[in-house]
Amino acid sequence: MTKTVLIATQKPFAAEAKTQTQAILEEAGYSVKVLESYADEADLLGAIAEADAIIVRSDKIHSGVLDAGKNLKLVVRAGAGYDNVDTAAAKERGIAVMNTPGQNANAVAELVFGMLVFSARGQYDGKPGTELKGKTLGIHALGNVGMNVLRIAKGFDMEVLAFDPYLADADISAAGATPVSTVEELYAKSDYLSLHIPATDETKNSIGKALLTSMPQGAALVNTARAEVIDEAGLVEALKERSDLRYLTDIAPSEATHAALGEFGKRYFATPKKMGAQTEEANTNAATAAARQIIGFLERGERKHVVND
């Protein structure tokens, strides 16, 4: 019996990404259904009913959606983060959840430096700015995105510090960064801080006033990770207390915090919407990786990127 894969994306893939993904799955003998830009969850509940596997982006996959997928065996989040999927509920139902780590890492890293240069040059206001060369960049979490940020930072001739409790100092050094032993040390020594931690019970609201006000004069925090890791009240207090601090983000804070931060002028910048992975290349990489992982899982039992075992 032909297996069915549903591509369900409220925020659609780039056209080429979708075309290539469908082609990979169809060549493997799968039936592909596509649900894009849907406004009502009922559309998703109906479409998932016959699916053996589903590819999503930021779509919310909770227990009700999983229950509607009577044949569902696998959910693949095309991207690194997967907090939009209830992994525990999926495990209870015998449904595996995967992500596609590393596929959009370069796109996010390039955005980090786009925002860094934009801010260092005064948002191109014609006045003298500063250079990144010779400045110290701290990388908080040296995963796939962090490694790409490190690679690019070397091209800017920056000094790079890194903190990652899951990596040995020797591995950090081998990658080309100087390891530091604590988060506090990382922030206190970094002119620029690139944040890449996931949103977990341990990290939510962990970046606040104390860390930010410990940073050097003129420092900037760049957040392309998750909004939830920022203590928003502490962030506002830090920028009020330190008129030299800057906050640049790819994830808009709450509406109230966004309004409060707007009072700080060029010291605060947020992209209009989350766009770290919004390149044609990243779209294609993540989507086609998801397709290949589905085939590997359903045909050969491959579980390399399962996150809820």
C-alpha positions as CSV (number, residue, x, y, z in Angstrom):
1,M,0.0,0.0,0.0
2,T,1.3,3.4,-1.0
3,K,2.6,5.5,2.0
4,T,1.4,9.1,2.2
5,V,3.5,12.1,3.3
6,L,1.9,15.4,4.2
7,I,3.8,18.7,3.9
8,A,1.9,21.0,6.2
9,T,3.3,24.5,6.3
10,Q,1.4,27.6,7.4
11,K,4.6,29.4,6.4
12,P,5.2,27.7,3.0
13,F,8.6,26.5,1.8
14,A,10.2,28.3,-1.1
15,A,8.8,27.0,-4.4
16,E,12.0,25.2,-5.4
17,A,12.3,23.6,-1.9
18,K,8.8,22.2,-2.2
19,T,9.3,21.0,-5.8
20,Q,12.5,19.1,-4.9
21,T,11.0,17.6,-1.7
22,Q,8.0,16.3,-3.6
23,A,10.2,14.9,-6.3
24,I,12.4,13.0,-3.8
25,L,9.4,11.5,-2.1
26,E,7.5,10.6,-5.3
27,E,10.6,9.0,-6.8
28,A,10.6,6.8,-3.7
29,G,7.0,5.7,-4.4
30,Y,5.2,7.9,-1.9
31,S,2.0,9.9,-2.3
32,V,2.5,13.5,-1.4
33,K,-0.1,15.9,-0.1
34,V,0.6,19.6,0.4
35,L,-1.2,21.9,2.8
36,E,0.0,25.5,2.7
37,S,-0.9,28.8,4.3
38,Y,-3.9,27.2,6.1
39,A,-5.9,29.5,8.4
40,D,-7.8,26.9,10.4
41,E,-6.4,24.0,12.4
42,A,-9.4,22.0,11.1
43,D,-7.7,21.9,7.7
44,L,-4.6,20.3,9.3
45,L,-6.7,17.8,11.2
46,G,-8.4,16.7,8.1
47,A,-5.2,16.5,6.0
48,I,-3.2,14.5,8.5
49,A,-5.8,11.8,8.8
50,E,-4.3,9.5,6.1
51,A,-0.6,10.6,6.5
52,D,2.1,8.1,7.5
53,A,4.6,11.0,8.0
54,I,4.4,14.7,8.1
55,I,6.9,17.5,7.4
56,V,6.2,20.8,9.3
57,R,8.0,24.1,9.9
58,S,6.7,26.1,12.9
59,D,3.3,24.5,12.8
60,K,1.9,23.5,16.2
61,I,1.7,19.7,16.5
62,H,0.0,18.9,19.8
63,S,-1.8,15.9,21.1
64,G,-5.0,16.7,19.2
65,V,-3.2,16.9,15.9
66,L,-1.4,13.6,16.7
67,D,-4.7,11.9,17.5
68,A,-6.0,12.9,14.1
69,G,-3.1,11.2,12.4
70,K,-4.5,7.7,12.7
71,N,-1.7,6.3,10.5
72,L,1.0,8.7,11.6
73,K,4.4,7.2,12.4
74,L,6.8,10.2,12.0
75,V,6.8,14.0,12.4
76,V,9.8,15.8,10.9
77,R,10.4,19.4,11.8
78,A,12.3,21.0,8.9
79,G,14.7,23.0,11.0
80,A,16.7,22.6,14.2
81,G,14.3,23.6,17.0
82,Y,11.3,21.4,17.6
83,D,9.5,23.0,20.6
84,N,6.4,23.4,18.4
85,V,6.0,19.6,18.5
86,D,4.7,17.8,21.6
87,T,7.4,15.2,21.7
88,A,6.2,13.5,24.8
89,A,2.7,13.1,23.5
90,A,4.1,11.7,20.3
91,K,6.2,9.2,22.1
92,E,3.1,8.1,24.1
93,R,1.4,7.3,20.8
94,G,4.4,5.6,19.3
95,I,5.2,8.4,16.9
96,A,8.8,9.4,16.3
97,V,9.8,13.1,16.0
98,M,12.8,14.2,14.1
99,N,14.5,17.5,13.3
100,T,16.9,18.4,10.5
101,P,19.9,19.9,12.4
102,G,22.5,22.0,10.6
103,Q,20.5,22.5,7.4
104,N,19.8,26.2,8.0
105,A,22.8,26.9,10.2
106,N,24.7,29.0,7.7
107,A,21.6,31.1,6.9
108,V,21.2,32.0,10.6
109,A,24.9,32.7,11.0
110,E,24.9,35.0,8.1
111,L,22.0,36.9,9.5
112,V,23.9,37.3,12.8
113,F,26.6,39.1,11.0
114,G,24.2,41.1,8.9
115,M,22.7,42.5,12.1
116,L,26.2,43.0,13.7
117,V,27.4,45.1,10.8
118,F,24.1,47.0,10.6
119,S,24.4,47.9,14.2
120,A,28.1,48.6,14.3
121,R,27.7,51.0,11.4
122,G,24.9,52.9,13.1
123,Q,22.2,51.3,10.9
124,Y,23.9,53.1,8.0
125,D,23.0,56.6,9.2
126,G,26.0,58.2,7.5
127,K,27.8,58.8,10.8
128,P,31.1,57.1,11.9
129,G,30.6,53.6,13.2
130,T,32.9,50.9,14.5
131,E,34.5,47.8,13.0
132,L,34.1,44.2,14.0
133,K,37.8,43.5,13.4
134,G,39.7,43.0,16.7
135,K,36.5,42.9,18.8
136,T,35.6,40.0,21.0
137,L,32.7,37.8,20.0
138,G,31.2,35.4,22.6
139,I,29.2,32.4,21.3
140,H,26.7,31.0,23.8
141,A,26.3,27.4,22.7
142,L,28.5,26.0,20.0
143,G,26.2,23.8,18.0
144,N,25.6,23.9,14.3
145,V,24.7,27.6,14.1
146,G,27.4,28.6,16.6
147,M,30.1,26.7,14.6
148,N,29.1,28.7,11.5
149,V,29.1,31.9,13.4
150,L,32.6,31.0,14.6
151,R,33.7,30.3,11.0
152,I,32.5,33.7,9.8
153,A,33.9,35.6,12.8
154,K,37.3,34.3,11.9
155,G,36.9,36.0,8.5
156,F,36.2,39.3,10.3
157,D,39.4,38.7,12.3
158,M,37.5,38.8,15.6
159,E,38.6,37.2,18.9
160,V,36.1,34.4,19.7
161,L,35.2,33.0,23.1
162,A,32.7,30.2,23.5
163,F,30.8,28.5,26.3
164,D,29.0,25.2,25.8
165,P,28.6,22.9,28.8
166,Y,28.1,19.9,26.4
167,L,31.5,20.3,24.8
168,A,35.0,19.7,26.2
169,D,37.3,22.6,26.2
170,A,39.6,20.7,23.9
171,D,36.8,20.5,21.3
172,I,36.1,24.2,21.6
173,S,39.8,25.0,21.2
174,A,40.1,22.7,18.2
175,A,37.2,24.5,16.5
176,G,39.1,27.8,16.8
177,A,37.5,29.5,19.8
178,T,38.8,30.1,23.3
179,P,36.7,28.2,25.9
180,V,35.5,29.9,29.0
181,S,34.3,28.1,32.1
182,T,31.1,30.0,33.0
183,V,28.3,31.9,31.3
184,E,29.2,34.9,33.5
185,E,32.7,35.0,32.2
186,L,31.5,34.8,28.6
187,Y,29.2,37.8,28.9
188,A,31.7,39.8,31.0
189,K,34.4,39.5,28.3
190,S,32.3,39.8,25.1
191,D,31.9,43.0,23.0
192,Y,29.3,41.1,21.0
193,L,27.4,38.0,22.2
194,S,25.7,35.6,19.8
195,L,23.1,33.6,21.5
196,H,22.2,30.1,20.4
197,I,20.8,28.2,23.3
198,P,17.5,26.3,23.0
199,A,14.4,27.1,25.1
200,T,14.4,24.5,27.9
201,D,13.3,24.6,31.6
202,E,16.8,25.5,32.5
203,T,17.4,28.2,29.9
204,K,14.0,30.0,29.8
205,N,14.3,33.6,31.2
206,S,18.0,32.9,31.9
207,I,19.4,35.9,30.0
208,G,18.6,39.0,32.0
209,K,19.9,42.1,33.7
210,A,22.8,40.6,35.6
211,L,24.5,39.1,32.5
212,L,23.7,42.1,30.3
213,T,25.0,44.7,32.6
214,S,28.2,42.8,33.1
215,M,29.1,43.2,29.4
216,P,31.8,45.6,28.3
217,Q,31.1,49.2,27.3
218,G,29.2,49.4,24.0
219,A,28.4,45.7,23.9
220,A,25.6,44.1,22.0
221,L,23.6,40.9,22.4
222,V,22.4,39.2,19.3
223,N,19.6,36.7,19.7
224,T,18.7,34.3,16.8
225,A,17.7,31.5,19.2
226,R,14.4,31.8,21.1
227,A,12.5,34.6,22.6
228,E,11.8,32.5,25.7
229,V,15.4,32.5,26.9
230,I,15.3,36.3,27.5
231,D,14.2,37.7,30.8
232,E,12.4,40.6,29.1
233,A,11.9,42.7,32.2
234,G,15.6,42.3,33.0
235,L,16.5,43.2,29.4
236,V,14.5,46.5,29.6
237,E,16.0,47.3,32.9
238,A,19.5,46.7,31.6
239,L,19.1,49.0,28.6
240,K,17.7,51.7,30.9
241,E,20.6,51.4,33.2
242,R,23.3,51.1,30.5
243,S,22.8,53.7,27.7
244,D,25.6,52.0,25.7
245,L,24.1,48.5,25.5
246,R,22.4,47.1,22.4
247,Y,19.9,44.3,21.7
248,L,19.5,42.8,18.2
249,T,17.1,40.0,17.6
250,D,15.5,37.8,15.0
251,I,12.7,36.9,17.4
252,A,10.3,39.7,18.4
253,P,9.7,39.9,22.1
254,S,6.2,40.3,23.6
255,E,4.2,43.3,22.3
256,A,4.6,45.2,25.5
257,T,8.4,44.6,25.6
258,H,8.7,45.5,22.0
259,A,7.0,48.9,22.7
260,A,9.3,49.5,25.7
261,L,12.4,48.6,23.8
262,G,11.4,50.9,20.9
263,E,12.2,53.8,23.2
264,F,15.9,53.0,23.0
265,G,16.1,53.9,19.3
266,K,19.0,52.3,17.4
267,R,20.1,50.4,20.5
268,Y,17.3,48.0,19.7
269,F,16.6,46.2,16.5
270,A,14.2,43.3,15.7
271,T,13.6,41.8,12.2
272,P,9.9,42.2,11.1
273,K,9.5,38.5,11.5
274,K,11.7,35.5,12.3
275,M,13.9,35.1,9.2
276,G,17.1,33.4,10.2
277,A,16.3,30.4,8.1
278,Q,14.5,32.4,5.4
279,T,16.8,31.8,2.5
280,E,16.1,29.7,-0.6
281,E,19.1,27.5,0.2
282,A,18.1,26.9,3.8
283,N,14.5,26.1,2.8
284,T,15.7,23.6,0.2
285,N,18.3,22.0,2.5
286,A,15.9,21.5,5.4
287,A,12.9,20.4,3.3
288,T,14.9,17.8,1.2
289,A,16.7,16.6,4.3
290,A,13.3,16.0,5.9
291,A,12.2,14.0,2.8
292,R,15.3,11.8,2.9
293,Q,15.0,11.2,6.6
294,I,11.4,10.0,6.1
295,I,12.4,7.6,3.5
296,G,15.3,6.3,5.7
297,F,13.0,5.9,8.7
298,L,10.0,4.2,6.9
299,E,12.1,2.0,4.6
300,R,15.2,1.2,6.6
301,G,14.3,2.0,10.2
302,E,16.9,4.8,10.4
303,R,16.5,6.9,13.6
304,K,19.6,9.2,13.6
305,H,17.7,12.4,14.2
306,V,14.9,11.1,16.4
307,V,14.5,13.5,19.3
308,N,12.0,11.6,21.4
309,D,13.4,8.1,21.9
